[in-house]
Amino acid sequence: MNASAFPRPEDAYDADLDESFDLDMSYARTAAPARAPAHEPLQFTAPIGSEPSVFPAASAPTAFPSGAEPFNPVGELVAGASAALAPIGTGLPEVASGPGYGQQDTAGVSIPRIAIHVFAERQDTLAAADRAGKDRRMARATTHIRVGGIPAAIETYAHEPTPPLIVVECLKDPHTLLAEIDSLAEVCDAGTKVVVIGATNDILLFRELMRRGVSEYLVAPLQPLQLIAAIGGLFSDPAQPFVGRSIAFVGARGGTGASSVAHNTAYAMSERIGANTVIVDYDLPFGTAGLDFNQDPLNGVADALSQPDRLDATLLDRMMVRCTDKLSLFAAPATLETDWDISVEAFEEVTSRIRATAPFVVLDLPHIWSGWMRRSLISADEVVVVATPDLASLRNAKNMIDLVRQGRPNDAPPRLVLNQVGVPGRPEIPAKDFGAALGVHPSLIIPFEPKVFGTAANNGQMVLDLNDKSKSAAAFQTLAQIVSCRELPAVAGPKGKGKSMFGSLFRKG
């Protein structure tokens, strides 16, 4: 059985919280989605001849006791692993949870512009298919969901052509399922891909379905991300370039310091964690990424947005500014000479091309609202909303988080970062009340350190370079680990001093 069809439970941990900043430890370590092996597309046709089935005839007694399922060592192994990795109670708020979250890492999954027909029998399967059809990764596909299993599909395609992908559910015994699949093959066009949802976790049934040309077999009950990952694996192109993880930073209002948080977090990801990272400054008229890294602003982002169809690896490399060995920058031109009337499709295409250049792409989004901003937030793999503890930030952050949650029903909610906390003499909304109003516990609280941030900004430095012992520097390293799901490399020292405090969290079993 394909292991990618099974959920990956979310890991949850508890840790002592440093009094200098608050940390949300309810994030999951997920693996990249397994790609389907490269092979020639199977033609879904009925088997020729009268080859004997591995299952008994309908009239013959089954080989298993009534109500029992056949032993499947693969299924037993996965079930045991799932139980071993079950979430551990930590007492912390459940912020990285939700329907389908933590079960599949679908970053990079891209569903092409195809028609998908689903014939389901169970109510929960119908609901899961409906949620999957509304997912951001399925935005280009057209999904039609109908009640009824394989017989309903046979009746439908007896009078109309089949779409590129059919998802059918059958809760009957294996022998009946195979017989119905053979009947479905007679009305399917050549090249149609078929995903079967069944009730039996049986490796023999799986092999027999694959022999008949079925593309994938999933076991009910089904989760939305399982279906999305399965469809993505069927239509993945091995020749396509690697797709990195996109992390969007946006301020709840102007002046929250979202750009500073994005730049310092990206710098920590590249220089402390050692991950190749690209910063994309989409604030075209007022972007500060060039200033923060003391780089002459090129028209990198503007040039890319003006010719998205011509972008390739060589051209992208010329448009980027190399800040360090592992950190590159697409700086904004920061000029008011142009109105910057750019289409939503251009932003989407440029972001997609840049994601093929590095494992992590940090999107520094401006505090504006437009069609491309909405699309960028919903399509990002991770969203970080930066707010200050005041009423305007609370209102705007709630609007943003509610919209993102509605547009990403199968993803984790956005991260909330409270910045500039502890300004002397300023009344502030307590972090606990701020998070309770939004339904999202703050992932991080960054203290107010005007001298550190002001000096770093004026010198074109990152906080980690200016004062790596400051509370803000520690906060940025923590946030970098949270959004990247990677740990800081351990530093050799006596009695383990200098090791990452997250080492045990990311240790691979």
C-alpha positions as CSV (number, residue, x, y, z in Angstrom):
1,M,0.0,0.0,0.0
2,N,1.3,3.5,-0.8
3,A,2.4,5.0,2.5
4,S,1.5,8.5,1.2
5,A,-2.1,7.5,1.5
6,F,-1.9,7.4,5.3
7,P,-1.9,10.4,7.6
8,R,1.2,11.6,9.3
9,P,0.1,12.6,12.8
10,E,1.2,16.0,14.2
11,D,4.0,16.0,16.7
12,A,3.4,18.2,19.7
13,Y,5.9,19.0,22.4
14,D,6.1,20.9,25.6
15,A,9.1,23.1,26.6
16,D,10.0,25.7,29.1
17,L,9.1,29.1,27.8
18,D,11.8,31.8,28.2
19,E,10.4,34.8,29.9
20,S,11.9,37.1,27.2
21,F,9.5,35.8,24.5
22,D,6.5,33.5,24.2
23,L,6.8,30.5,22.0
24,D,4.0,28.4,20.4
25,M,5.4,24.8,20.3
26,S,2.3,23.3,18.5
27,Y,3.9,23.0,15.1
28,A,4.3,19.8,13.1
29,R,7.4,18.3,11.6
30,T,6.1,16.9,8.3
31,A,7.9,15.1,5.5
32,A,7.8,16.1,1.9
33,P,5.0,14.5,-0.1
34,A,6.1,11.3,-1.8
35,R,6.1,11.6,-5.5
36,A,4.8,8.9,-7.6
37,P,7.5,7.0,-9.4
38,A,8.0,7.8,-13.0
39,H,6.2,5.4,-15.3
40,E,4.2,5.3,-18.4
41,P,0.5,6.2,-17.9
42,L,-1.6,3.1,-17.4
43,Q,-4.5,2.5,-19.8
44,F,-7.5,1.7,-17.7
45,T,-8.9,-1.4,-19.5
46,A,-10.5,-4.6,-18.4
47,P,-8.1,-7.6,-18.2
48,I,-8.1,-9.7,-21.3
49,G,-8.9,-13.4,-21.1
50,S,-10.1,-15.3,-18.1
51,E,-7.2,-14.9,-15.7
52,P,-8.0,-16.4,-12.3
53,S,-8.7,-13.9,-9.5
54,V,-6.7,-13.9,-6.3
55,F,-10.1,-13.6,-4.5
56,P,-12.7,-16.3,-4.0
57,A,-15.8,-16.3,-6.1
58,A,-18.9,-14.5,-4.7
59,S,-20.5,-17.8,-3.8
60,A,-17.5,-19.3,-2.2
61,P,-16.8,-18.8,1.5
62,T,-14.3,-16.1,2.4
63,A,-10.9,-16.9,3.7
64,F,-11.4,-14.7,6.8
65,P,-13.9,-14.8,9.7
66,S,-17.0,-12.7,9.4
67,G,-16.3,-9.1,10.2
68,A,-12.5,-9.6,10.2
69,E,-10.1,-8.0,7.8
70,P,-7.2,-9.8,6.2
71,F,-3.8,-9.4,7.7
72,N,-1.7,-6.8,6.0
73,P,1.8,-6.4,7.3
74,V,2.2,-3.0,5.6
75,G,-1.0,-1.7,7.2
76,E,0.0,-3.1,10.6
77,L,3.3,-1.3,10.3
78,V,1.7,2.0,9.4
79,A,-0.9,1.7,12.1
80,G,1.9,1.0,14.6
81,A,3.9,4.0,13.5
82,S,0.8,6.2,13.6
83,A,0.1,5.1,17.2
84,A,3.7,5.7,18.2
85,L,3.6,9.2,16.7
86,A,0.2,10.2,18.1
87,P,0.0,13.7,19.4
88,I,1.3,14.1,23.0
89,G,-0.7,16.3,25.3
90,T,1.3,19.4,26.2
91,G,-1.2,21.7,27.8
92,L,-0.5,24.3,25.2
93,P,-3.3,25.8,23.0
94,E,-4.1,23.7,19.9
95,V,-3.1,26.2,17.3
96,A,-1.5,24.0,14.6
97,S,-4.5,21.8,14.2
98,G,-7.6,21.5,12.1
99,P,-9.3,19.2,9.6
100,G,-6.6,17.4,7.7
101,Y,-3.7,19.4,9.1
102,G,-0.5,17.5,10.0
103,Q,-1.4,14.5,7.9
104,Q,0.2,15.2,4.6
105,D,2.8,17.8,3.7
106,T,1.4,19.0,0.4
107,A,3.8,21.8,-0.2
108,G,4.6,21.9,-3.9
109,V,1.6,19.8,-4.9
110,S,0.2,21.2,-8.1
111,I,-3.0,19.9,-9.6
112,P,-3.3,20.7,-13.3
113,R,-6.3,22.2,-15.1
114,I,-8.4,19.0,-15.3
115,A,-11.9,17.8,-14.7
116,I,-12.3,15.4,-11.7
117,H,-15.4,13.4,-11.1
118,V,-16.0,11.9,-7.7
119,F,-18.6,9.1,-7.0
120,A,-18.8,8.5,-3.2
121,E,-21.0,6.4,-1.0
122,R,-20.1,7.5,2.5
123,Q,-21.2,10.9,3.8
124,D,-17.7,11.6,5.2
125,T,-16.2,10.8,1.9
126,L,-18.5,13.3,0.2
127,A,-17.5,15.9,2.7
128,A,-13.8,15.2,2.4
129,A,-14.1,15.4,-1.4
130,D,-16.0,18.7,-1.2
131,R,-13.3,20.2,1.1
132,A,-10.5,18.9,-1.2
133,G,-12.3,20.5,-4.2
134,K,-12.3,23.9,-2.4
135,D,-8.6,23.6,-1.4
136,R,-6.1,26.2,-2.8
137,R,-4.1,23.4,-4.4
138,M,-7.1,22.3,-6.5
139,A,-8.0,25.8,-7.6
140,R,-7.3,25.1,-11.3
141,A,-9.1,21.8,-11.4
142,T,-12.9,21.4,-11.8
143,T,-14.4,19.0,-9.4
144,H,-17.8,17.4,-9.7
145,I,-19.1,15.3,-6.7
146,R,-22.0,12.9,-7.1
147,V,-23.7,10.5,-4.7
148,G,-23.3,6.8,-5.7
149,G,-20.4,4.4,-6.2
150,I,-19.1,2.5,-9.2
151,P,-22.6,1.6,-10.5
152,A,-23.5,5.3,-10.7
153,A,-20.2,6.0,-12.6
154,I,-20.9,3.2,-15.0
155,E,-24.4,4.5,-15.7
156,T,-23.0,8.1,-16.2
157,Y,-20.2,7.2,-18.6
158,A,-22.4,4.9,-20.7
159,H,-23.7,8.1,-22.3
160,E,-20.9,10.7,-21.9
161,P,-17.1,10.7,-22.2
162,T,-14.9,10.2,-19.1
163,P,-12.8,13.0,-17.6
164,P,-9.0,12.7,-17.0
165,L,-9.6,11.5,-13.5
166,I,-12.4,9.5,-11.8
167,V,-12.6,8.8,-8.1
168,V,-15.0,6.0,-7.1
169,E,-15.9,4.5,-3.8
170,C,-16.9,1.0,-3.1
171,L,-17.5,-0.5,0.3
172,K,-18.3,-4.0,-0.9
173,D,-16.2,-7.1,-0.6
174,P,-13.0,-7.4,-2.7
175,H,-14.5,-9.8,-5.3
176,T,-17.5,-7.5,-5.9
177,L,-15.2,-4.5,-6.1
178,L,-13.0,-6.1,-8.8
179,A,-16.1,-7.1,-10.8
180,E,-17.4,-3.6,-10.7
181,I,-14.0,-2.2,-11.7
182,D,-14.0,-4.5,-14.7
183,S,-17.4,-3.2,-15.7
184,L,-16.3,0.4,-15.2
185,A,-13.3,-0.2,-17.5
186,E,-15.6,-1.1,-20.4
187,V,-17.1,2.4,-20.4
188,C,-13.9,4.4,-19.7
189,D,-11.9,6.1,-22.4
190,A,-8.3,5.1,-22.9
191,G,-5.9,7.1,-20.6
192,T,-8.4,7.8,-17.9
193,K,-6.9,7.6,-14.5
194,V,-9.0,6.0,-11.7
195,V,-8.7,6.3,-8.0
196,V,-10.6,3.7,-5.9
197,I,-11.7,4.3,-2.3
198,G,-12.4,1.0,-0.5
199,A,-13.1,-0.3,3.0
200,T,-10.5,-3.1,3.0
201,N,-6.8,-2.4,3.9
202,D,-5.5,-5.4,1.9
203,I,-2.2,-5.6,0.0
204,L,-3.6,-8.4,-2.3
205,L,-6.5,-6.2,-3.3
206,F,-4.2,-3.3,-3.9
207,R,-2.0,-5.3,-6.2
208,E,-4.9,-6.7,-8.1
209,L,-6.3,-3.2,-8.6
210,M,-2.9,-2.0,-9.9
211,R,-2.8,-5.0,-12.3
212,R,-6.1,-3.9,-13.7
213,G,-4.8,-0.4,-14.4
214,V,-6.2,1.5,-11.3
215,S,-4.0,4.4,-10.5
216,E,-4.4,4.5,-6.8
217,Y,-6.2,2.8,-3.9
218,L,-7.2,4.6,-0.7
219,V,-8.8,3.2,2.4
220,A,-11.8,5.0,3.9
221,P,-12.3,7.1,6.0
222,L,-10.6,9.6,3.8
223,Q,-9.1,13.0,4.8
224,P,-9.0,15.9,2.3
225,L,-5.2,16.2,2.2
226,Q,-4.9,12.4,1.5
227,L,-7.0,12.8,-1.6
228,I,-5.1,16.0,-2.7
229,A,-1.7,14.3,-2.2
230,A,-2.9,11.2,-4.2
231,I,-4.1,13.3,-7.1
232,G,-1.0,15.4,-7.0
233,G,1.2,12.3,-7.2
234,L,-0.7,11.0,-10.2
235,F,-0.2,14.2,-12.2
236,S,3.3,15.2,-10.9
237,D,5.9,15.7,-13.6
238,P,9.3,14.3,-12.7
239,A,10.8,16.7,-15.2
240,Q,9.5,19.7,-13.3
241,P,12.0,21.6,-11.1
242,F,12.0,21.5,-7.4
243,V,9.4,23.6,-5.7
244,G,10.4,25.4,-2.5
245,R,8.3,26.3,0.5
246,S,6.8,29.8,0.5
247,I,6.4,31.7,3.7
248,A,4.4,35.0,3.5
249,F,4.9,37.7,6.1
250,V,2.2,40.5,6.3
251,G,1.6,43.3,8.7
252,A,-1.8,43.6,10.4
253,R,-1.4,47.4,9.9
254,G,1.3,49.8,8.8
255,G,4.3,50.2,11.2
256,T,4.1,46.7,12.8
257,G,7.6,45.9,11.6
258,A,6.5,43.0,9.4
259,S,9.3,43.6,6.9
260,S,12.0,43.6,9.7
261,V,10.6,40.4,11.1
262,A,10.5,38.8,7.6
263,H,14.1,39.9,6.8
264,N,15.6,38.9,10.1
265,T,13.8,35.5,10.1
266,A,15.0,34.8,6.5
267,Y,18.5,35.7,7.6
268,A,18.3,33.4,10.6
269,M,17.1,30.6,8.3
270,S,20.0,31.0,5.9
271,E,22.8,31.8,8.3
272,R,21.9,30.0,11.5
273,I,20.0,27.0,10.1
274,G,22.0,26.9,6.8
275,A,19.0,26.7,4.4
276,N,19.2,28.4,1.0
277,T,16.6,31.2,1.2
278,V,15.3,33.9,-1.1
279,I,13.6,37.1,0.0
280,V,11.1,38.6,-2.4
281,D,10.1,42.2,-1.6
282,Y,6.7,42.8,-3.2
283,D,6.4,46.3,-1.8
284,L,7.4,47.8,-5.1
285,P,7.2,51.5,-4.3
286,F,8.3,51.5,-0.7
287,G,10.2,48.2,-0.1
288,T,13.0,48.3,2.5
289,A,14.8,45.0,1.8
290,G,17.6,46.7,-0.1
291,L,18.1,49.2,2.7
292,D,18.0,46.5,5.4
293,F,20.7,44.5,3.7
294,N,22.7,47.5,2.5
295,Q,22.3,46.6,-1.1
296,D,21.7,48.8,-4.1
297,P,18.1,48.1,-5.2
298,L,17.9,46.6,-8.6
299,N,14.7,46.3,-10.6
300,G,14.7,42.6,-10.0
301,V,11.1,42.1,-8.9
302,A,9.8,44.8,-11.3
303,D,11.6,43.3,-14.3
304,A,10.4,39.8,-13.4
305,L,6.8,41.0,-13.1
306,S,7.0,42.7,-16.4
307,Q,8.0,39.6,-18.3
308,P,6.9,36.5,-16.3
309,D,6.8,34.2,-19.3
310,R,10.4,34.8,-20.2
311,L,11.8,33.9,-16.8
312,D,14.2,31.0,-16.5
313,A,17.0,30.0,-14.1
314,T,19.6,32.1,-15.8
315,L,17.5,35.2,-15.9
316,L,16.3,34.8,-12.4
317,D,19.9,34.5,-11.2
318,R,20.8,37.8,-12.9
319,M,17.8,39.6,-11.3
320,M,18.7,38.5,-7.7
321,V,21.2,40.1,-5.4
322,R,23.4,37.7,-3.5
323,C,23.6,38.9,0.1
324,T,25.4,35.8,1.5
325,D,26.3,32.4,0.2
326,K,22.8,31.1,1.2
327,L,20.7,34.2,1.1
328,S,19.5,35.9,-2.1
329,L,17.3,39.0,-2.5
330,F,14.7,40.1,-5.0
331,A,14.7,43.8,-4.0
332,A,11.9,46.2,-4.8
333,P,12.8,49.2,-7.0
334,A,11.4,51.6,-4.3
335,T,10.4,54.3,-6.8
336,L,7.2,56.2,-7.4
337,E,7.8,56.8,-11.1
338,T,5.6,53.9,-12.0
339,D,2.0,53.1,-11.1
340,W,2.8,49.3,-10.8
341,D,-0.5,48.1,-12.3
342,I,0.4,44.4,-12.5
343,S,-2.0,41.5,-13.0
344,V,-2.7,38.8,-10.5
345,E,-1.4,36.1,-12.9
346,A,2.0,37.9,-13.2
347,F,2.5,37.8,-9.4
348,E,1.4,34.1,-9.3
349,E,3.8,33.1,-12.1
350,V,6.8,35.0,-10.7
351,T,6.3,33.5,-7.3
352,S,6.0,30.0,-8.8
353,R,9.3,30.5,-10.8
354,I,11.2,31.9,-7.8
355,R,10.1,28.9,-5.7
356,A,12.0,26.7,-8.0
357,T,15.3,28.4,-7.0
358,A,15.5,27.7,-3.3
359,P,14.1,25.4,-0.6
360,F,12.6,28.5,1.2
361,V,11.1,31.6,-0.3
362,V,10.1,34.4,2.1
363,L,7.5,36.8,0.7
364,D,7.6,40.3,2.2
365,L,4.1,41.5,1.4
366,P,3.1,45.2,1.7
367,H,0.2,46.5,3.8
368,I,-2.2,46.9,1.0
369,W,-5.3,45.0,-0.2
370,S,-5.7,43.8,-3.8
371,G,-6.5,40.7,-5.8
372,W,-2.8,39.6,-6.0
373,M,-2.4,40.1,-2.2
374,R,-5.4,37.9,-1.5
375,R,-4.0,35.2,-3.9
376,S,-0.5,35.4,-2.4
377,L,-1.8,34.9,1.1
378,I,-4.0,32.0,0.3
379,S,-1.5,30.2,-1.9
380,A,1.4,30.5,0.4
381,D,2.5,27.4,2.3
382,E,2.9,29.3,5.6
383,V,1.4,32.7,6.5
384,V,2.8,34.8,9.3
385,V,0.7,37.8,10.5
386,V,2.8,40.4,12.4
387,A,0.8,42.6,14.8
388,T,1.4,45.1,17.6
389,P,-0.7,44.8,20.8
390,D,-3.2,47.5,19.9
391,L,-6.9,47.6,18.9
392,A,-6.3,48.4,15.2
393,S,-3.9,45.5,14.8
394,L,-6.4,43.2,16.6
395,R,-9.2,44.1,14.2
396,N,-7.1,43.8,11.1
397,A,-5.4,40.6,12.2
398,K,-8.7,39.0,12.9
399,N,-10.0,39.9,9.4
400,M,-6.8,38.6,7.8
401,I,-6.8,35.4,9.8
402,D,-10.5,34.7,9.2
403,L,-10.1,35.2,5.4
404,V,-7.0,33.0,5.2
405,R,-8.7,30.3,7.3
406,Q,-11.7,30.4,5.0
407,G,-9.5,30.2,1.8
408,R,-7.3,27.4,3.3
409,P,-9.7,25.0,5.1
410,N,-7.2,22.2,5.0
411,D,-4.1,24.1,6.2
412,A,-2.9,25.2,9.6
413,P,-4.1,28.7,10.6
414,P,-1.7,31.6,10.1
415,R,1.0,32.2,12.6
416,L,0.6,35.2,14.8
417,V,3.7,37.2,15.9
418,L,3.3,40.1,18.4
419,N,6.0,42.7,17.8
420,Q,7.1,45.8,19.7
421,V,5.7,44.5,23.0
422,G,6.5,46.4,26.1
423,V,6.7,50.0,24.8
424,P,7.1,52.2,28.0
425,G,4.0,54.1,28.9
426,R,1.9,52.6,26.1
427,P,-1.3,50.8,27.1
428,E,-1.3,47.3,25.4
429,I,-3.7,44.5,25.0
430,P,-2.3,41.5,26.9
431,A,-1.0,38.7,24.6
432,K,-3.3,36.2,26.2
433,D,-6.4,38.3,25.4
434,F,-5.0,39.2,21.9
435,G,-4.7,35.5,21.0
436,A,-8.0,34.6,22.6
437,A,-9.8,37.2,20.5
438,L,-8.3,35.8,17.3
439,G,-8.5,32.1,18.2
440,V,-4.8,31.8,17.5
441,H,-2.2,31.6,20.2
442,P,0.8,33.9,19.4
443,S,3.7,31.9,18.0
444,L,6.2,34.4,19.3
445,I,6.3,37.7,21.2
446,I,9.2,40.0,20.3
447,P,10.1,42.6,22.9
448,F,10.4,46.3,22.2
449,E,14.2,47.0,21.7
450,P,14.4,50.3,19.9
451,K,18.1,50.7,20.2
452,V,18.9,47.3,18.7
453,F,16.4,47.7,15.8
454,G,17.2,51.3,15.1
455,T,20.9,50.8,14.9
456,A,20.5,47.7,12.8
457,A,18.2,49.6,10.3
458,N,20.5,52.6,10.1
459,N,23.6,50.4,9.5
460,G,22.0,48.1,7.0
461,Q,22.5,45.1,9.3
462,M,20.5,42.3,10.7
463,V,19.8,42.0,14.4
464,L,21.7,38.7,14.6
465,D,24.8,40.4,13.3
466,L,24.5,43.5,15.4
467,N,23.8,41.8,18.7
468,D,23.2,38.1,18.7
469,K,22.8,38.0,22.5
470,S,19.7,40.2,22.4
471,K,16.2,38.9,23.1
472,S,15.1,39.8,19.6
473,A,17.9,37.8,18.0
474,A,16.9,34.7,20.0
475,A,13.3,35.3,19.0
476,F,14.2,35.5,15.3
477,Q,16.2,32.2,15.5
478,T,13.2,30.6,17.2
479,L,10.8,31.8,14.6
480,A,13.1,30.6,11.8
481,Q,12.9,27.1,13.3
482,I,9.2,27.2,13.6
483,V,8.4,28.3,10.0
484,S,11.1,26.1,8.5
485,C,10.6,23.0,10.7
486,R,14.3,22.7,11.0
487,E,16.7,23.0,14.0
488,L,19.8,25.0,14.6
489,P,22.9,23.0,14.1
490,A,24.5,21.9,17.3
491,V,27.6,23.7,18.4
492,A,30.4,21.7,20.0
493,G,31.0,22.6,23.6
494,P,31.6,21.2,27.1
495,K,28.7,19.3,28.5
496,G,26.6,20.0,25.5
497,K,26.6,23.8,25.9
498,G,25.7,25.7,22.8
499,K,23.5,23.0,21.4
500,S,20.1,24.0,20.0
501,M,17.3,23.8,22.5
502,F,15.2,22.3,19.7
503,G,17.6,19.4,19.0
504,S,15.3,16.8,20.6
505,L,12.3,18.1,18.8
506,F,13.7,17.6,15.3
507,R,15.6,14.5,15.9
508,K,14.8,11.9,13.3
509,G,13.8,8.5,14.5
